[in-house]
Amino acid sequence: MHILIVRNNSNAGAVAASHELIAYFQQRGIGYSACDAFELPRFPNKPIDDEDDSAGLVYSDETGSHTVDMVVVLGGDGTVLRAARMVGTSGVPILGINFGHLGFLSNPSNGGVVQVVEAALAGDVTREERSNLHVEASMATFDEQGTLTGDSHFATFFALNELAITRGNLGRVVTLSVAVNGDAFMTIRGDGVVLASATGSTAYALSAGGPVISPAHRGMVMVPLAPHSLRSRAAVTADGEVVTIDLAGDEATRSSSFFIDGALLCLDGKANRFTVSTGARPTVLLRHRYDGFYPYAAKTFL
């Protein structure tokens, strides 16, 4: 067995807890590696995707390359999200222990980290399978009149929470054309849109006025941001449906800013379309002494 510790090195509590865990692993003869979450790439160059995850998760350090059996995350929800992007759709379980603020994706740390890890190793935890997002960005070139002049190229990304498209440095209203399964659905004029998984429904989408979705749901929730319409409302898709967001309408829209799980997405071209679907394999979160989603949500948000 090999365990990867991902910690927030700017958090003294998380660093101290990692030293405690390392001593425990050494005593038990358990293989481990440790890294700072901010040393991980914001977006892995080739994240494990829905088509090729047979290699599992391999982490390399000064001692060699290791096949990881579990990732222990010491930090807040942002640290969990960074680790989740590295794990991708490999299915390697993530055991988050909260040293941040909200901790909605993590376990409390007040009982000690060794106790939580021991429970996970013994199988005395709840295994939650959370849906994630497969995001494909299509990029193209445009002339000064905004006419498409070049062929598109593509980049794919993993998101556990959401893709957010927001007005960019021009600061003007953006116009987004949204289709579901190829059928035109709505046009959003406003500050942008958040397209979230069920897990992400309690993050940015919730702050934007979206609904709380059970993590068992495999569809997505789409929430317009400050829409310039009385008719724009949040919408929930079903499992297997694909959402396409077209940005080719005008220069302000093509100059939008893009965020995946709160991290700015820098593309090597002008995005003219995003295609988003639910990932074929879920993200696995391990919960210690977990009462369930709704009691936890009530304690966290009320």
Secondary structure, 3 states (H helix, E strand, C coil): CEEEEEECCCCHHHHHHHHHHHHHHHHHCCEEEEEEHHHCCCCCCCCCECCECCCCCEEEECCEEEECCEEEEEECHHHHHHHHHHHCCCCCCEEEEECCCCCCCCECCCCCHHHHHHHHHHCCCEEEEECCEEEEEEEECECCCCCECCCCEEEEEEECCEEEEECCCCCCCEEEEEEECCEEEEEEEECEEEEEECHHHHCHHHHCCCCCCCCCCCCEEEEEECCCCCCCCCEECCCCCCEEEECCCCHHHHCCEEEECCEECCCCCEEEEEEEEECCCCEEEEECCCCCHHHHHHHHHC
